[in-house]
Amino acid sequence: MKLEGQVRIPSGCAIAAVISKEGRKMTGETITKAMKPMHARSNGLGGGFAAYGIYPEYRDFYALHIFFDDRDSRKRCEAYVKEYFEIVHGEVIPTRKLPQITNAPMIWRYFVSPFASVLSAQQIQEEDLVSRAVMHINQQLHGAYVFSSGKNMGAFKAVGYPEDVAAFYRLDEYEGYSWTGHGRYPTNTPGWWGGAHPFTLLDYSIVHNGEISSYDANRRFIEMFGYKCTLQTDTEVIAYIMDYLLRVQKLSLRDAANVIAAPFWSTIAANPDEKERRRLKYLRTVFPSLLITGPFSIVLGFNGGLMALNDRLKLRSMVTGEKEDLVFIASEEAAIRAMEPEAEKIYAPAGGEAVIVTVKDGAY
Protein backbone atom coordinates (compact mmCIF):
# COMPACT_ATOMS: atom_id res chain seq x y z
CA MET A 1 0.00 0.00 0.00
CA LYS A 2 1.32 3.44 -0.93
CA LEU A 3 1.56 6.01 1.82
CA GLU A 4 0.55 9.65 1.72
CA GLY A 5 3.23 11.57 -0.11
CA GLN A 6 3.88 8.70 -2.51
CA VAL A 7 0.80 9.37 -4.61
CA ARG A 8 -0.67 12.38 -6.39
CA ILE A 9 -2.70 14.54 -3.98
CA PRO A 10 -5.40 16.25 -6.06
CA SER A 11 -6.56 18.31 -3.07
CA GLY A 12 -3.03 19.52 -2.38
CA CYS A 13 -1.80 23.12 -2.15
CA ALA A 14 -1.77 25.05 1.09
CA ILE A 15 -3.14 28.53 1.69
CA ALA A 16 -2.85 30.69 4.78
CA ALA A 17 -3.36 34.29 5.83
CA VAL A 18 -3.19 36.53 8.88
CA ILE A 19 -4.30 40.12 9.34
CA SER A 20 -4.39 42.60 12.20
CA LYS A 21 -7.64 44.57 12.27
CA GLU A 22 -5.80 47.23 14.27
CA GLY A 23 -3.10 47.53 11.60
CA ARG A 24 -0.38 46.19 13.92
CA LYS A 25 2.76 45.09 12.10
CA MET A 26 4.11 41.54 12.29
CA THR A 27 7.10 39.99 10.56
CA GLY A 28 6.97 37.26 7.95
CA GLU A 29 7.82 34.71 10.63
CA THR A 30 4.14 34.45 11.59
CA ILE A 31 2.89 33.36 8.16
CA THR A 32 5.93 31.11 7.71
CA LYS A 33 4.91 29.19 10.85
CA ALA A 34 1.55 28.47 9.22
CA MET A 35 3.15 26.78 6.22
CA LYS A 36 5.27 24.28 8.16
CA PRO A 37 2.49 21.90 9.34
CA MET A 38 1.10 21.94 5.79
CA HIS A 39 4.43 20.91 4.24
CA ALA A 40 2.93 17.73 2.74
CA ARG A 41 0.42 19.79 0.77
CA SER A 42 3.29 21.10 -1.40
CA ASN A 43 5.79 19.24 -3.55
CA GLY A 44 8.54 21.85 -3.78
CA LEU A 45 7.45 23.27 -7.14
CA GLY A 46 6.17 26.57 -5.83
CA GLY A 47 5.85 28.69 -2.72
CA GLY A 48 5.05 32.33 -2.17
CA PHE A 49 3.75 35.14 0.00
CA ALA A 50 2.10 38.55 -0.28
CA ALA A 51 2.65 41.22 2.37
CA TYR A 52 0.84 44.51 2.94
CA GLY A 53 2.24 47.61 4.62
CA ILE A 54 5.89 46.63 4.05
CA TYR A 55 7.02 49.73 2.13
CA PRO A 56 5.90 52.72 4.26
CA GLU A 57 8.77 54.90 2.99
CA TYR A 58 7.52 54.37 -0.58
CA ARG A 59 3.80 54.10 0.19
CA ASP A 60 2.83 56.51 -2.61
CA PHE A 61 4.70 54.62 -5.35
CA TYR A 62 3.92 51.43 -7.24
CA ALA A 63 6.34 48.67 -6.29
CA LEU A 64 7.15 46.58 -9.37
CA HIS A 65 8.70 43.22 -8.50
CA ILE A 66 10.18 41.72 -11.67
CA PHE A 67 11.93 38.48 -12.65
CA PHE A 68 14.59 38.83 -15.37
CA ASP A 69 16.23 36.03 -17.31
CA ASP A 70 19.37 38.08 -17.97
CA ARG A 71 20.85 41.58 -18.13
CA ASP A 72 19.56 42.21 -21.66
CA SER A 73 15.97 41.55 -20.63
CA ARG A 74 16.44 43.87 -17.65
CA LYS A 75 17.75 46.67 -19.86
CA ARG A 76 14.88 46.30 -22.33
CA CYS A 77 12.34 46.32 -19.52
CA GLU A 78 13.89 49.33 -17.77
CA ALA A 79 13.88 51.28 -21.04
CA TYR A 80 10.17 50.52 -21.47
CA VAL A 81 9.30 51.46 -17.88
CA LYS A 82 11.16 54.78 -18.19
CA GLU A 83 8.92 55.78 -21.09
CA TYR A 84 5.88 55.90 -18.83
CA PHE A 85 7.10 56.11 -15.23
CA GLU A 86 9.59 57.94 -13.08
CA ILE A 87 11.74 55.32 -11.36
CA VAL A 88 12.18 56.71 -7.85
CA HIS A 89 14.31 53.81 -6.69
CA GLY A 90 15.44 50.49 -8.13
CA GLU A 91 17.39 47.65 -6.57
CA VAL A 92 17.95 43.92 -6.43
CA ILE A 93 15.54 42.33 -3.95
CA PRO A 94 17.70 41.01 -1.07
CA THR A 95 17.83 37.21 -0.82
CA ARG A 96 19.74 34.50 1.01
CA LYS A 97 21.65 31.77 -0.76
CA LEU A 98 19.98 28.45 0.00
CA PRO A 99 20.80 25.04 -1.51
CA GLN A 100 17.06 24.32 -1.71
CA ILE A 101 16.39 27.29 -4.03
CA THR A 102 18.03 26.83 -7.42
CA ASN A 103 17.91 28.36 -10.90
CA ALA A 104 16.91 31.74 -9.52
CA PRO A 105 16.36 34.51 -12.07
CA MET A 106 17.48 38.09 -11.50
CA ILE A 107 14.95 39.57 -9.04
CA TRP A 108 14.53 43.35 -8.95
CA ARG A 109 12.09 45.86 -7.53
CA TYR A 110 11.35 49.35 -8.78
CA PHE A 111 9.33 52.03 -7.02
CA VAL A 112 7.69 54.04 -9.77
CA SER A 113 5.30 56.93 -10.35
CA PRO A 114 3.38 57.44 -13.62
CA PHE A 115 4.29 60.57 -15.56
CA ALA A 116 1.45 63.09 -15.41
CA SER A 117 2.11 63.94 -19.06
CA VAL A 118 1.51 60.32 -20.08
CA LEU A 119 -1.73 60.12 -18.09
CA SER A 120 -2.94 63.34 -19.67
CA ALA A 121 -1.96 62.35 -23.21
CA GLN A 122 -3.60 58.92 -22.96
CA GLN A 123 -6.57 60.16 -20.92
CA ILE A 124 -6.39 57.28 -18.47
CA GLN A 125 -6.14 56.74 -14.73
CA GLU A 126 -2.78 55.75 -13.24
CA GLU A 127 -4.06 52.28 -12.24
CA ASP A 128 -4.95 51.62 -15.88
CA LEU A 129 -1.48 52.68 -16.99
CA VAL A 130 0.17 50.33 -14.49
CA SER A 131 -2.11 47.47 -15.50
CA ARG A 132 -1.36 48.00 -19.20
CA ALA A 133 2.36 48.14 -18.50
CA VAL A 134 2.25 44.85 -16.58
CA MET A 135 0.35 43.16 -19.40
CA HIS A 136 2.75 44.52 -22.04
CA ILE A 137 5.88 43.46 -20.19
CA ASN A 138 4.59 39.97 -19.44
CA GLN A 139 3.34 39.41 -22.97
CA GLN A 140 5.81 41.27 -25.17
CA LEU A 141 9.15 41.62 -23.37
CA HIS A 142 10.69 38.17 -23.48
CA GLY A 143 12.58 37.25 -20.32
CA ALA A 144 10.86 39.78 -18.04
CA TYR A 145 7.89 39.00 -15.77
CA VAL A 146 6.23 41.48 -13.42
CA PHE A 147 4.92 39.47 -10.49
CA SER A 148 3.86 42.30 -8.18
CA SER A 149 2.72 45.86 -8.91
CA GLY A 150 0.83 47.36 -5.97
CA LYS A 151 1.42 50.22 -3.56
CA ASN A 152 2.92 49.51 -0.12
CA MET A 153 2.72 45.76 -0.74
CA GLY A 154 4.73 43.07 -2.44
CA ALA A 155 4.64 39.45 -3.57
CA PHE A 156 7.59 37.09 -3.06
CA LYS A 157 7.56 33.72 -4.81
CA ALA A 158 9.84 31.00 -6.16
CA VAL A 159 10.15 27.33 -7.02
CA GLY A 160 10.57 25.65 -3.64
CA TYR A 161 8.73 24.78 -0.45
CA PRO A 162 7.11 27.87 1.11
CA GLU A 163 9.19 27.85 4.29
CA ASP A 164 12.35 27.81 2.14
CA VAL A 165 10.97 30.59 -0.05
CA ALA A 166 10.37 32.69 3.09
CA ALA A 167 13.97 32.17 4.20
CA PHE A 168 15.25 32.88 0.68
CA TYR A 169 13.49 36.27 0.55
CA ARG A 170 14.40 37.11 4.18
CA LEU A 171 10.76 37.70 5.05
CA ASP A 172 11.66 37.74 8.74
CA GLU A 173 13.11 41.20 8.02
CA TYR A 174 9.82 42.64 6.66
CA GLU A 175 6.92 43.95 8.74
CA GLY A 176 3.36 44.09 7.48
CA TYR A 177 -0.18 44.22 8.90
CA SER A 178 -1.44 41.50 6.55
CA TRP A 179 0.20 38.39 5.06
CA THR A 180 -0.91 35.58 2.78
CA GLY A 181 1.02 32.42 1.97
CA HIS A 182 0.88 29.54 -0.48
CA GLY A 183 2.45 26.13 -0.89
CA ARG A 184 2.00 24.73 -4.38
CA TYR A 185 1.22 21.22 -5.58
CA PRO A 186 0.82 21.79 -9.36
CA THR A 187 -1.32 19.19 -11.08
CA ASN A 188 -2.03 20.45 -14.61
CA THR A 189 0.45 23.28 -15.09
CA PRO A 190 4.24 23.61 -14.87
CA GLY A 191 6.22 24.48 -11.78
CA TRP A 192 8.25 27.59 -12.56
CA TRP A 193 9.05 30.89 -10.84
CA GLY A 194 6.37 32.94 -12.58
CA GLY A 195 3.76 30.23 -12.01
CA ALA A 196 4.09 30.16 -8.23
CA HIS A 197 1.41 31.92 -6.16
CA PRO A 198 0.43 34.61 -5.27
CA PHE A 199 -0.80 36.08 -8.52
CA THR A 200 -1.21 39.81 -8.33
CA LEU A 201 -2.27 42.92 -10.18
CA LEU A 202 -1.98 46.33 -8.56
CA ASP A 203 -2.74 45.75 -4.88
CA TYR A 204 -4.86 42.61 -5.43
CA SER A 205 -3.23 39.25 -4.69
CA ILE A 206 -4.64 35.73 -4.93
CA VAL A 207 -3.55 32.47 -3.33
CA HIS A 208 -5.56 29.47 -4.47
CA ASN A 209 -6.02 25.78 -3.73
CA GLY A 210 -7.90 23.91 -6.43
CA GLU A 211 -8.48 23.73 -10.16
CA ILE A 212 -10.52 26.00 -12.44
CA SER A 213 -12.70 23.95 -14.75
CA SER A 214 -14.08 27.13 -16.32
CA TYR A 215 -10.63 28.57 -17.06
CA ASP A 216 -11.05 28.87 -20.85
CA ALA A 217 -14.40 30.65 -20.58
CA ASN A 218 -13.09 32.94 -17.81
CA ARG A 219 -9.91 33.71 -19.77
CA ARG A 220 -11.68 34.45 -23.06
CA PHE A 221 -14.03 36.87 -21.33
CA ILE A 222 -11.44 38.74 -19.28
CA GLU A 223 -9.01 39.07 -22.19
CA MET A 224 -11.64 41.13 -24.03
CA PHE A 225 -10.88 43.90 -21.53
CA GLY A 226 -7.12 44.10 -22.02
CA TYR A 227 -5.94 41.46 -19.55
CA LYS A 228 -3.55 38.79 -20.83
CA CYS A 229 -2.99 35.41 -19.18
CA THR A 230 0.66 34.61 -19.84
CA LEU A 231 1.98 32.87 -16.70
CA GLN A 232 0.88 29.29 -17.57
CA THR A 233 -1.27 28.76 -14.47
CA ASP A 234 -5.06 28.89 -14.24
CA THR A 235 -5.01 30.88 -10.97
CA GLU A 236 -3.70 33.96 -12.79
CA VAL A 237 -7.14 34.61 -14.25
CA ILE A 238 -8.68 34.98 -10.76
CA ALA A 239 -6.46 37.97 -9.99
CA TYR A 240 -7.58 39.69 -13.20
CA ILE A 241 -11.24 38.85 -12.60
CA MET A 242 -11.10 40.42 -9.15
CA ASP A 243 -9.38 43.54 -10.49
CA TYR A 244 -12.04 43.84 -13.19
CA LEU A 245 -14.98 43.36 -10.80
CA LEU A 246 -13.67 45.46 -7.91
CA ARG A 247 -11.65 48.25 -9.56
CA VAL A 248 -13.19 48.54 -13.02
CA GLN A 249 -16.82 47.57 -12.34
CA LYS A 250 -16.65 48.90 -8.76
CA LEU A 251 -18.58 46.00 -7.25
CA SER A 252 -18.46 45.42 -3.52
CA LEU A 253 -16.41 42.49 -2.21
CA ARG A 254 -19.58 40.58 -1.41
CA ASP A 255 -21.03 41.16 -4.87
CA ALA A 256 -17.75 40.05 -6.46
CA ALA A 257 -17.92 36.86 -4.39
CA ASN A 258 -21.47 36.32 -5.63
CA VAL A 259 -20.19 36.54 -9.21
CA ILE A 260 -17.29 34.08 -9.03
CA ALA A 261 -19.05 31.69 -6.58
CA ALA A 262 -22.60 32.50 -7.61
CA PRO A 263 -25.47 30.80 -5.78
CA PHE A 264 -27.40 28.21 -7.76
CA TRP A 265 -30.53 29.50 -9.50
CA SER A 266 -32.62 27.33 -7.19
CA THR A 267 -30.94 28.91 -4.16
CA ILE A 268 -31.63 32.39 -5.51
CA ALA A 269 -35.28 31.53 -6.19
CA ALA A 270 -35.70 30.28 -2.62
CA ASN A 271 -34.34 33.49 -1.07
CA PRO A 272 -37.20 35.18 0.82
CA ASP A 273 -35.74 38.69 0.39
CA GLU A 274 -37.05 40.06 -2.93
CA LYS A 275 -34.39 42.79 -3.14
CA GLU A 276 -31.64 40.25 -2.56
CA ARG A 277 -33.14 37.88 -5.15
CA ARG A 278 -33.14 40.63 -7.77
CA ARG A 279 -29.57 41.61 -6.97
CA LEU A 280 -28.30 38.02 -7.23
CA LYS A 281 -30.20 37.49 -10.48
CA TYR A 282 -28.65 40.66 -11.88
CA LEU A 283 -25.11 39.52 -11.02
CA ARG A 284 -25.63 36.05 -12.52
CA THR A 285 -27.16 37.53 -15.67
CA VAL A 286 -24.57 40.27 -16.30
CA PHE A 287 -21.41 38.30 -15.44
CA PRO A 288 -22.13 34.65 -16.39
CA SER A 289 -18.68 34.12 -17.92
CA LEU A 290 -16.96 35.06 -14.65
CA LEU A 291 -18.52 32.24 -12.64
CA ILE A 292 -15.59 30.06 -11.56
CA THR A 293 -16.43 26.36 -11.57
CA GLY A 294 -14.39 23.53 -10.14
CA PRO A 295 -13.00 23.06 -6.64
CA PHE A 296 -11.32 26.07 -5.06
CA SER A 297 -10.52 27.92 -1.89
CA ILE A 298 -8.93 31.33 -2.29
CA VAL A 299 -7.71 34.25 -0.23
CA LEU A 300 -7.82 37.67 -1.85
CA GLY A 301 -5.46 40.24 -0.36
CA PHE A 302 -5.90 43.97 -0.91
CA ASN A 303 -4.79 47.19 0.75
CA GLY A 304 -6.70 47.27 4.01
CA GLY A 305 -8.12 43.76 4.10
CA LEU A 306 -8.59 40.14 3.11
CA MET A 307 -11.41 38.06 1.66
CA ALA A 308 -11.55 34.27 1.91
CA LEU A 309 -13.90 32.25 -0.28
CA ASN A 310 -14.69 28.62 -1.12
CA ASP A 311 -16.40 27.31 -4.24
CA ARG A 312 -20.13 26.98 -3.73
CA LEU A 313 -19.89 23.21 -3.09
CA LYS A 314 -16.97 23.63 -0.68
CA LEU A 315 -14.78 21.07 -2.43
CA ARG A 316 -11.61 22.43 -0.80
CA SER A 317 -10.95 22.85 2.90
CA MET A 318 -10.62 26.24 4.59
CA VAL A 319 -10.98 27.34 8.22
CA THR A 320 -10.76 30.66 10.04
CA GLY A 321 -9.87 31.65 13.59
CA GLU A 322 -9.40 34.75 15.74
CA LYS A 323 -7.33 36.01 18.66
CA GLU A 324 -7.81 39.56 19.87
CA ASP A 325 -7.43 41.78 16.77
CA LEU A 326 -5.88 39.03 14.63
CA VAL A 327 -7.83 36.95 12.11
CA PHE A 328 -6.32 33.74 10.71
CA ILE A 329 -7.25 31.79 7.57
CA ALA A 330 -5.77 28.48 6.45
CA SER A 331 -6.40 25.20 4.69
CA GLU A 332 -6.08 23.41 8.06
CA GLU A 333 -6.67 24.27 11.70
CA ALA A 334 -3.13 23.03 12.44
CA ALA A 335 -1.76 25.97 10.46
CA ILE A 336 -3.81 28.43 12.50
CA ARG A 337 -2.61 26.80 15.74
CA ALA A 338 0.98 27.14 14.53
CA MET A 339 0.46 30.91 14.21
CA GLU A 340 -1.53 31.24 17.43
CA PRO A 341 -1.94 28.19 19.72
CA GLU A 342 -4.78 29.88 21.61
CA ALA A 343 -6.78 30.93 18.56
CA GLU A 344 -10.53 31.07 19.18
CA LYS A 345 -13.73 30.94 17.16
CA ILE A 346 -12.43 28.26 14.78
CA TYR A 347 -14.92 28.17 11.93
CA ALA A 348 -15.25 26.46 8.56
CA PRO A 349 -17.05 28.84 6.14
CA ALA A 350 -19.78 27.33 4.01
CA GLY A 351 -19.48 26.96 0.26
CA GLY A 352 -19.76 30.36 -1.42
CA GLU A 353 -19.67 32.19 1.93
CA ALA A 354 -17.31 35.16 1.75
CA VAL A 355 -15.28 35.93 4.88
CA ILE A 356 -14.26 39.61 4.67
CA VAL A 357 -11.86 41.20 7.13
CA THR A 358 -10.87 44.86 7.01
CA VAL A 359 -8.40 46.99 8.93
CA LYS A 360 -9.88 49.92 10.82
CA ASP A 361 -9.80 53.25 8.99
CA GLY A 362 -6.47 55.03 9.12
CA ALA A 363 -4.60 52.07 10.62
CA TYR A 364 -2.70 50.96 7.52
N, C-alpha and C positions, 0 to 999 in steps of 0.2 A: 504494500500500500504506500502510495506517495504521500509525503507530509506537506503541510502548508509551507509555501516557499519553493516547492519543487514543481509546482504546476502554475499555469496561468491563472491570475486572480482578476476576473472581469470587473469586480467591484472595487478594485484597488484605487490608488490615489488617496492622498491625505490632504485635508484642508483644515486650517485653523485661523483664528483671529482673536484679537484682544483690543479693547478700546476703553479709554478712560472718559467717562461722561463729564468729568471736571476739567478735562484737558491736561491732566498730569502726564508728564513725560516718563517714559520707561525705555530702557535699552532693548536692543534686539535679543538679549539673553532670554527674556520672557517667552517670546514666540518660538525661539529655538528649543526651549524645554518642551513645548507642546509637540514638536515633531519627533522627538526621540522615542516615545512609546508607540508611535505609528510607523516606525522604521520599516516594518514588513509590508506596509502598503505601497512602498516605493521599490524601484528596482535599480536605482542609481542612474537613470537616464534623464533626470530632470528634477531640479529643486529650485525654489525661489521665494521671494518675499517682497511685499510692498510696505512702505513706511510713510507715515504722514506727520508733518511738523518737523522734519529733520533738517531743513535748510532755512532757519529763521533769518539768517543774514542775507539770504537771497530770496526772501519770500515773495517779492514782486516780480520775479523773473521765472520764465519757463526753464525747467531743468531737463535738458535732453541727455538721456543716457544712450550711448550708441556703441554697438559692436562693429569693429572694423577687421576685415581680413588681413589688411596690410597698410603700409604707409600711403600707397597711391590712392587707395579707396578713401582713406582719411582726408587726404588733400582735396580730392574731388568733392567730398561731402562738405568740408569746411568752406570751399569756394561757393558752393550752392547756398549754404546757410547764410553766408555773409551778404548775399544778394538781397535778402529779405529781413535779416535780423542783425541787431547789434550784439556781438558776443561780449558780454560783460566779463566773463571769466571762463576759461577752459582748462581742463586738467585730466590726467589719467586718474581713474577711480582707484583708490588705494586697495590693494589686495594682499593676502598672505600666500606664500608658496606652500602648496599642500600636495603630497603625492597622489591624493585621491582625485584631485581636479587636474585634468590634462587637456591638451589641445585648446587652451584658452585663446580667444581672439584678443585683439587690442580693445580695451574697454575705457572709453572716455566719457566725460560729462561736460556739458556746456550750459552755462546760464545765459539765456538770451532774452532780448526784448524786440518785438516787431518794430520795424521802422514806421513811423507815422506816415511818411510819404507813400509807402507801399500800401498801407491800409486805405489811405485816401484815394490813391490811383485805382485800386482794385475794388473800392467800395465794399469792403468786407470787414467783419469783426475780427479781432486778433485771434480768437479761438479757432475761427475758420482757417485763418492763415497757417496756424500751427498744425492743424489737422491735415491740411493740403500738403504741407511740407513733409510731414511724417509719411503720408501715402506716397509722395513722389520719391522720397529717399528709399523707402522699402521696396518700391516697385521698379524704379529706374536706375538707381545708383548701385551697381553690382558691388557686393562686398561690404556694404554698409547697411546696418539695421538699427533703426531707432526702437528701443524697447521700453522707453519711459519718456513722458513729455509734459508732466504736470507742474504746477507751482507748489513749492514747499513740500514736495513728496518725491519718492523715487522707488523704482523697482530694481531688484537685484536678483539675477537668475543665472543658472549654469547647468551643465550636464554633471550630475552628481547627486548624492543623497542630500536632503535639505540641511541637515545639521552640518555637513561639510561645506555646503554652499554658504551658510551663515558665517562659518569660520573663515572661509576664503575671502568674503567681502568685509570682514571685520565689523560685523553688525553690532557687536558688543560695544563699539565706540560711537554708535549713533543713538540719539534719543528722539522718540516720537510719541505722540499721544494715541496712535492707532497703528496696529500691525496686522498684516495677513501673511499666511505662509502656505506653501504647497509642496507636497512630495509626489512626484509623478511616476505613474506606472503605465506608459504608453502602450496602447493595444492596436490601434489602426494607423498611427502616424509615427514619423521618425523621432528619435531622441536626438535633439541637437540644441545648441545654445539658444537660438531664437525661438525654438518651439517649447521651451520650458515656460511654466507659469510663474508669475502673473502675466496676463496680457493687459495692456493699458492703452489708453488714449486720453490725452490731457490729464485731468486728475482722476479719471475713472480707472479702476483696476479690477480684474476678475481672476479669482482662483476657482477651479472647477473640478469636481469628481464626477465622471460619467462619460456618456457618449451622446452626440447629437444626431439623432436619426434624420432630423429635418435640415441638416446642414446645407444641402444644395439649394433648397427653397429659400432658406434664410439668407444665404450668401448672394443668390441672384437678386433678391429684393434689395438688400442693403447696398450692393454695389451700384445700383441705379442712382444713388445719392452721393457718389464720389468716394466711398470707402473701397479699399482693395484688400482682399485677404491673400496675403503673400507668405505667411509664416508656417504653412504646412501643418497646421493643427486646428481642429474644428473649434476649439474654445475661442480662438481669436475673434470669431464673428460675434460672440456674446458681448465683448467689450464695445464693438462698434454699434451693435443694437442698442445697448444702454446709452451710449453717447447720443445716438439719434433720437431715442425716445425722451431722454431727460433734458439734454441741452438744446437740441434742434426743435423737437415737438413740444418741449416744456411740460411734459407730463409729470405728475407727482411720482414719488417712488412706489407708492402702492398701486397706482394705475399702471406703471411700467411692469410691475410684478404680475398684474392681471392681464397683461399682453403676452408675456413670454411663458407664463404658467397659467394660462387662461382657464377658468372653471369650465366644466362641461356644460353644453347647452341645457341639459336636464337639470343641472345644479342651478344655473341661472334662472330657469323657469320656475324652480321651486322656491326662490328667494322671496320672502314675504314683503320686502321693501321695494315698492314700485320704482322709486328713484334710483335705487341701487341696481335693480334689474335693467333699467334703461341704460345706465352708465356702462354696465358690463356687456350688454348687447352692442353698444356703440364701439367699445374697444375691440371686441371680437370681430366686428364687421369691418372696421377701418384698417386694422392691422393683422389680418389673418396670416400673412406670410411671415410674421415675426413670432408666431407661436413656436416654442422650442419643444420638440417631442423627443422622447428617449429618456433614459434615466439620468438625472443630474442633481447635484447639490452644489450651490455656488455661494461665494461671498463677494459682494460688490463693495469695494472701498471707494470713498470719495472724500474730498476735503470737508471735514466736520462730521463724518459718520460712516456707518457700515449698514449693509442690508444682506441678510442671509435668506436663502430661498431654496426649497426643494422642488422637484417636478411634482406635478399634481397627483401622481400616484405614490409618491415618496419611495422611489426605487433605490435611493441612496441614503445612507445614514447621515444624520446631522443632529447634534445636541447643543444646547446653550446652557450657560450658567452665569451666576452673578456673585460678586463680593464687593460690598460697599459701592464705590462708583465705577467699578470695573465690570465689563460684560465680556464673556468668553464664548467662543463658537468653535466647534471642532467636529470632525468625523466621529470621534469617540469620546466618551466621558473621561477615559484615562488621560487623554491629552489635556483636558480642562484641569484635572486633578494635578497634573504635572506643573501647570502654571500657577494654580492656587489650590492646595490640598483641602482648604476649608470652603471651597466654592459652594454656593447655595442655589436654590431654585433651579436645579437641573431639570431641563425640559427638552422634549423632542418635538419640534414644530411639525405640524401636520403638512401633508402634501399641498403645495401651492400657498402655504401660509408665510407671508413675508414677515421677517423679524427685522425691524428698523431701529437702529440705535444712533442717536445724535449727541454731539458734544454741546454743552450749554453755550449760548451766544457769547461771543467775545473771548472764549477760553482756548481758542486754537489759532 
